[in-house]
């Protein structure tokens, strides 16, 4: 399955001398979905409470991605933002493992 979507990075920005805050920037990438696994998480009442995925997306990394891969926070895939739970560098690619829904700030 092919992938095309945005990846969100949390990049520190100096707002005043010696004052830093996190700023989210997004870049678009293409690649492949190499693993597609969906697992519903059930609560004690045996109803579906949350959805967890364990998918892996392989992107061809540009110089920004290679130098900032530790700042990747989420991947936008199938109209939803998913948090990145693991990153493997396989030059010239990055293998991104995604998990639950991203609930962080943008």
Secondary structure, DSSP 8 states (H G I E B T S, - for coil): -EEEEEEEEEEEEEEETTEEEEEEEEEEEEEEEEE--EEEEE-TTSSEEEEEE-EEEEEE--HHHHHHGGGEEEEEETTEEEEEEEEEEETTEEEEEEEEE--S--
